[in-house]
Amino acid sequence: MTVPGIEKALIRLGISEEVYAELFVDFQVMVREKAGLLKEAIAAADLAQATKLAHTIKGSAANLGIDEIAELARVIECSSAKGVMTDDITSAMHCLAARIATFTS
């Protein structure tokens, strides 16, 4: 498995690559679901919900060392927490969706 940051995650979590692989599969399912809900929240300008969903994605990605996803979710979380729809939110959501689409099951 080639996930940038996996080595640090394995050490931090104290797990084997096999366990990480199982967690990564669970993460893929969760992040697709949450990203879909996040996209809907952003489209509806429900920034409070967007903030919560982005926070969940950010935390899960950071725990697994998936820094690119965590950073995109952080941008959405911080920007949407301000309560004003910005280009940063829509741009980060577009990048997040594109990155998630590259995951293989």
C-alpha positions in Angstrom: 0.0 0.0 0.0 1.4 3.4 -1.0 -0.2 6.1 1.1 2.1 9.1 1.9 2.4 9.3 5.6 1.6 5.6 6.2 4.9 5.0 8.0 4.2 7.7 10.6 0.6 6.5 11.0 1.7 2.9 11.6 4.0 4.0 14.3 1.6 6.5 15.9 -1.3 4.0 15.9 0.9 1.0 16.8 -0.7 -1.2 14.1 0.5 -3.5 11.3 0.2 -2.8 7.6 -2.6 -5.4 7.5 -4.6 -3.6 10.1 -3.9 -0.3 8.4 -5.2 -1.8 5.1 -8.5 -2.7 6.8 -8.8 0.8 8.3 -8.1 2.3 4.9 -10.9 0.3 3.3 -13.3 1.5 6.1 -11.9 5.1 5.5 -12.7 4.9 1.8 -16.3 3.9 2.5 -16.7 6.6 5.1 -15.0 9.4 3.2 -17.1 8.8 0.1 -20.3 9.0 2.1 -19.2 12.0 4.1 -17.9 13.8 1.0 -21.2 13.3 -0.7 -23.0 14.8 2.2 -20.4 17.6 2.4 -21.0 18.4 -1.3 -24.7 18.6 -0.6 -24.2 20.8 2.4 -22.0 23.2 0.4 -24.5 23.3 -2.4 -27.2 24.1 0.1 -25.0 26.7 1.8 -25.4 24.8 5.0 -22.0 25.8 6.3 -22.6 24.6 9.9 -23.2 21.1 8.5 -20.2 21.5 6.1 -18.0 22.4 9.0 -19.0 19.3 11.0 -18.6 17.0 8.0 -15.2 18.5 7.0 -14.0 18.1 10.6 -14.9 14.4 10.5 -13.1 13.8 7.2 -10.1 15.8 8.4 -9.7 13.9 11.6 -10.1 10.5 10.0 -7.6 11.3 7.2 -5.1 12.8 9.6 -5.2 9.7 11.8 -4.3 7.5 8.8 -1.6 9.9 7.5 -3.6 10.9 4.4 -2.4 14.4 4.7 -3.7 15.7 1.3 -7.3 14.8 2.2 -6.8 16.1 5.7 -5.5 19.5 4.5 -8.4 19.9 1.9 -10.9 19.1 4.6 -9.2 21.5 7.0 -9.5 24.3 4.4 -13.2 23.6 4.1 -13.7 23.3 7.8 -11.9 26.6 8.6 -13.5 28.5 5.8 -17.1 27.2 6.3 -16.8 27.9 10.1 -16.7 31.6 9.2 -20.2 31.3 8.0 -19.6 32.8 4.5 -19.5 30.8 1.3 -16.2 31.5 -0.4 -14.3 30.3 -3.5 -11.9 28.5 -1.1 -14.7 26.2 0.0 -15.9 25.3 -3.5 -12.3 25.0 -4.8 -11.3 22.7 -1.9 -14.4 20.6 -2.3 -13.7 20.2 -6.0 -10.1 19.0 -5.2 -11.3 16.8 -2.4 -13.9 15.1 -4.6 -11.3 14.6 -7.3 -8.8 13.1 -4.9 -11.4 10.8 -3.4 -12.3 9.6 -6.9 -8.8 8.3 -7.3 -9.2 5.8 -4.5 -9.5 2.2 -5.5 -11.6 -0.3 -3.6 
